Amino acid sequence: MKSPVRLPSIAHVKVWGSPHTEPWHRNPERQRVGEVWFKSSDSVCLLVKFLFTADNLSVQVHPQGKTEMWHVLRAEAGARIALGLRETVTRKRLREISESGEIVDLLNWIPARAGDTFFAPAGTIHAIGGGLVLCEVQQPLDVTFRLYDYGRPGRELHLEQGVAASFLEPYAGARPMPVPVECAFFRTEHLTVNGSVQLPPAAKNRICVALEGEGNLAGLPFRAGDAIEVPAGSEAVCISGDAALLITREP
């Protein structure tokens, strides 16, 4: 039977990224890291990331195949995210407000605080503001259509594709959600460990992401920012320490 495996991570520097990525990502050169991706096995049709934002991301939308959720780990005063529009528009109107930048004012902006969780189905226009650290769980499709990008040079917009992929009505789920988050593509729960707990066997591979603290999972030490994949069919796994984790899998 396969044993749990620590997942390798890849950091991506972004124009909107932050040099302040500790404790989740060691960054001695203070690069503007925007995303840290974890490479899971081919048995997991999910992608887990950490996001670090010093500035606003683009106003964007994902096509079908990239439903995602965000769990807020750190939020500066005034930090916010946007999910959907505040009013229904036509596709023609959506293109016009994207070209003019008016879309920023028509987004449904929501205050974001540490501990909040948000769910963004594919097709939902959204934006992530600056001053945030998020753990993201998503379907693995790496396609983003930018509708507006604050005039940043050298960054392509995708108005035709983005307008075609977007929901035009306000999004009813534009609020913090309780955990666990369960949809057709993943189930994600929050686990707090203060001592030791048993992770029961499961029929699907799971990714355990350390959000806070440190501990040990089946003999593998971990600390905040680590991710460990637990293979399907494993016996009950002991997690010990003083830590908080997200545990995600396909349904």
C-alpha positions as CSV (number, residue, x, y, z in Angstrom):
1,M,0.0,0.0,0.0
2,K,1.3,3.4,-0.9
3,S,2.4,5.9,1.8
4,P,1.6,9.6,2.1
5,V,3.9,11.8,0.0
6,R,5.0,15.4,0.6
7,L,4.1,17.4,-2.6
8,P,6.7,19.5,-4.4
9,S,5.8,23.2,-4.8
10,I,6.5,25.7,-7.6
11,A,6.5,29.5,-6.9
12,H,5.3,31.9,-9.6
13,V,6.3,35.6,-9.6
14,K,3.4,37.9,-10.5
15,V,3.1,41.6,-11.1
16,W,0.4,41.7,-8.3
17,G,2.3,39.3,-6.0
18,S,3.7,40.0,-2.6
19,P,7.2,39.7,-1.0
20,H,5.5,38.9,2.3
21,T,4.8,35.2,1.9
22,E,5.9,33.7,5.3
23,P,5.2,31.4,7.0
24,W,3.6,29.6,4.0
25,H,6.5,30.2,1.6
26,R,10.1,30.9,2.4
27,N,11.1,34.0,0.4
28,P,14.5,35.3,1.4
29,E,15.0,37.3,-1.8
30,R,11.7,39.0,-1.2
31,Q,10.4,38.3,-4.7
32,R,6.8,39.3,-5.6
33,V,5.5,35.8,-5.4
34,G,1.8,35.6,-6.5
35,E,1.2,31.8,-6.5
36,V,2.7,28.7,-5.1
37,W,1.4,25.5,-6.8
38,F,1.5,22.0,-5.5
39,K,2.2,19.1,-7.9
40,S,-0.1,16.2,-7.0
41,S,-0.1,12.8,-8.5
42,D,-2.1,11.9,-11.7
43,S,-4.6,10.3,-9.4
44,V,-5.9,13.7,-8.2
45,C,-7.8,15.8,-10.7
46,L,-7.4,18.9,-8.5
47,L,-4.9,21.8,-8.1
48,V,-4.1,23.4,-4.8
49,K,-2.3,26.8,-4.5
50,F,-1.4,29.5,-2.1
51,L,-2.1,33.1,-3.4
52,F,-0.3,36.2,-2.1
53,T,-1.7,39.5,-3.3
54,A,-0.1,42.9,-2.8
55,D,-2.2,44.5,-5.5
56,N,-5.5,43.7,-7.2
57,L,-5.7,40.8,-9.6
58,S,-7.4,41.3,-12.9
59,V,-11.2,41.2,-13.3
60,Q,-11.5,37.7,-14.8
61,V,-13.6,34.7,-15.5
62,H,-12.9,31.0,-15.9
63,P,-14.5,28.7,-18.4
64,Q,-16.2,25.4,-17.5
65,G,-13.5,23.2,-16.0
66,K,-12.1,25.7,-13.5
67,T,-14.5,25.9,-10.5
68,E,-12.6,27.0,-7.4
69,M,-12.7,28.0,-3.8
70,W,-10.6,30.2,-1.6
71,H,-9.9,30.0,2.1
72,V,-8.6,33.3,3.6
73,L,-5.4,32.9,5.7
74,R,-4.5,36.5,6.1
75,A,-6.3,39.8,5.3
76,E,-5.1,43.3,5.7
77,A,-7.6,46.0,6.8
78,G,-9.9,46.7,3.9
79,A,-9.1,43.6,1.9
80,R,-11.9,42.4,-0.3
81,I,-12.8,40.1,-3.1
82,A,-15.5,40.4,-5.7
83,L,-17.9,37.6,-6.8
84,G,-20.3,38.3,-9.7
85,L,-22.0,41.6,-10.7
86,R,-24.4,43.7,-8.7
87,E,-26.9,43.8,-11.6
88,T,-27.8,41.8,-14.6
89,V,-26.2,42.9,-17.9
90,T,-26.3,41.9,-21.5
91,R,-23.2,40.5,-23.2
92,K,-22.9,43.7,-25.2
93,R,-23.0,45.8,-22.0
94,L,-20.5,43.5,-20.3
95,R,-18.0,44.1,-23.1
96,E,-18.6,47.8,-22.9
97,I,-18.0,48.1,-19.2
98,S,-14.9,45.8,-19.4
99,E,-13.4,48.0,-22.1
100,S,-14.1,51.2,-20.1
101,G,-13.1,49.8,-16.7
102,E,-16.6,50.6,-15.3
103,I,-16.9,46.9,-14.5
104,V,-14.8,47.4,-11.3
105,D,-17.7,49.5,-9.9
106,L,-20.3,47.0,-10.9
107,L,-18.6,44.1,-9.2
108,N,-20.1,42.7,-6.0
109,W,-17.3,43.5,-3.6
110,I,-17.2,41.6,-0.3
111,P,-15.0,42.3,2.7
112,A,-12.5,39.4,3.2
113,R,-11.3,38.3,6.7
114,A,-9.0,35.6,7.9
115,G,-11.1,32.4,8.2
116,D,-13.6,33.3,5.5
117,T,-14.2,30.8,2.7
118,F,-15.6,31.7,-0.8
119,F,-16.8,29.5,-3.6
120,A,-16.5,30.6,-7.3
121,P,-18.2,28.4,-9.9
122,A,-16.7,28.5,-13.4
123,G,-18.4,31.3,-15.3
124,T,-18.5,33.6,-12.3
125,I,-16.9,37.0,-12.9
126,H,-14.5,37.7,-10.0
127,A,-11.6,39.7,-8.7
128,I,-9.3,39.3,-5.8
129,G,-8.0,42.4,-4.1
130,G,-4.7,43.2,-2.6
131,G,-3.5,42.4,1.0
132,L,-4.6,38.8,1.0
133,V,-3.2,35.3,1.5
134,L,-5.5,32.6,0.2
135,C,-5.4,28.8,-0.1
136,E,-7.1,27.9,-3.3
137,V,-8.6,24.6,-4.4
138,Q,-9.6,24.3,-8.0
139,Q,-10.2,22.0,-10.9
140,P,-6.9,21.7,-12.7
141,L,-7.8,23.6,-16.0
142,D,-5.3,26.5,-16.2
143,V,-7.4,28.9,-18.3
144,T,-8.2,32.5,-17.2
145,F,-9.9,35.1,-19.4
146,R,-9.1,38.7,-18.3
147,L,-11.9,41.2,-18.7
148,Y,-10.1,44.2,-17.2
149,D,-6.5,44.6,-15.8
150,Y,-6.2,48.2,-14.6
151,G,-4.2,49.2,-17.7
152,R,-1.2,47.1,-16.8
153,P,1.2,46.9,-19.8
154,G,2.0,43.7,-21.6
155,R,-1.0,41.8,-20.1
156,E,-3.4,40.5,-22.7
157,L,-7.2,40.8,-22.3
158,H,-9.6,38.2,-23.5
159,L,-12.8,40.1,-24.1
160,E,-14.4,37.8,-26.7
161,Q,-13.8,34.6,-24.7
162,G,-14.4,36.2,-21.4
163,V,-17.7,37.7,-22.3
164,A,-18.9,34.4,-23.9
165,A,-17.9,32.4,-20.7
166,S,-19.5,34.8,-18.2
167,F,-22.7,34.5,-16.2
168,L,-24.6,37.7,-16.7
169,E,-26.7,37.7,-13.5
170,P,-25.7,38.4,-9.9
171,Y,-24.2,35.4,-8.2
172,A,-26.4,34.2,-5.3
173,G,-23.4,32.6,-3.5
174,A,-21.5,35.9,-3.1
175,R,-20.8,35.6,0.6
176,P,-18.5,33.6,3.0
177,M,-19.5,30.0,3.0
178,P,-19.4,27.4,5.8
179,V,-16.8,24.6,5.6
180,P,-16.9,21.8,4.4
181,V,-17.3,23.0,0.8
182,E,-18.8,20.3,-1.4
183,C,-19.6,20.5,-5.1
184,A,-19.5,18.2,-8.1
185,F,-15.7,18.5,-8.4
186,F,-14.3,18.5,-4.9
187,R,-15.0,18.3,-1.2
188,T,-12.9,20.4,1.2
189,E,-13.0,20.4,4.9
190,H,-11.1,22.2,7.7
191,L,-9.3,20.2,10.4
192,T,-7.9,21.6,13.6
193,V,-5.3,19.4,15.4
194,N,-4.4,19.9,19.1
195,G,-2.8,16.7,20.1
196,S,-3.6,13.9,17.7
197,V,-6.5,12.9,15.4
198,Q,-7.1,9.9,13.1
199,L,-7.8,10.6,9.4
200,P,-10.1,7.8,8.4
201,P,-9.6,5.7,5.2
202,A,-11.1,7.1,2.0
203,A,-11.8,5.9,-1.5
204,K,-10.1,8.9,-3.2
205,N,-6.7,10.4,-2.8
206,R,-6.7,13.4,-0.5
207,I,-4.4,16.5,-0.3
208,C,-3.8,17.8,3.2
209,V,-2.6,21.4,3.2
210,A,-1.0,22.8,6.4
211,L,-2.4,26.3,7.0
212,E,-1.1,27.0,10.5
213,G,1.3,25.5,13.0
214,E,3.2,22.3,12.6
215,G,2.9,18.6,13.2
216,N,3.4,15.1,11.8
217,L,1.3,13.1,9.4
218,A,2.0,9.4,9.2
219,G,5.7,10.0,10.0
220,L,6.1,13.0,7.7
221,P,6.8,16.2,9.6
222,F,5.0,19.3,8.3
223,R,4.6,23.0,8.9
224,A,2.5,25.8,7.5
225,G,2.8,25.9,3.8
226,D,3.3,22.2,3.2
227,A,1.0,19.8,1.4
228,I,0.9,16.0,1.7
229,E,-1.0,13.6,-0.5
230,V,-2.6,10.7,1.2
231,P,-3.3,7.8,-1.3
232,A,-6.7,6.2,-1.6
233,G,-7.2,3.0,0.3
234,S,-4.7,4.0,3.0
235,E,-5.4,2.8,6.5
236,A,-6.4,5.4,9.1
237,V,-3.7,8.1,9.2
238,C,-2.6,9.7,12.4
239,I,-2.1,13.5,12.4
240,S,-0.4,14.9,15.5
241,G,0.8,18.4,16.5
242,D,-0.8,21.8,16.9
243,A,-2.0,22.8,13.5
244,A,-4.8,23.7,11.1
245,L,-5.2,22.0,7.8
246,L,-7.5,21.9,4.7
247,I,-8.2,18.4,3.5
248,T,-9.5,18.2,-0.1
249,R,-10.4,15.4,-2.5
250,E,-12.7,14.6,-5.4
251,P,-16.2,13.6,-4.3
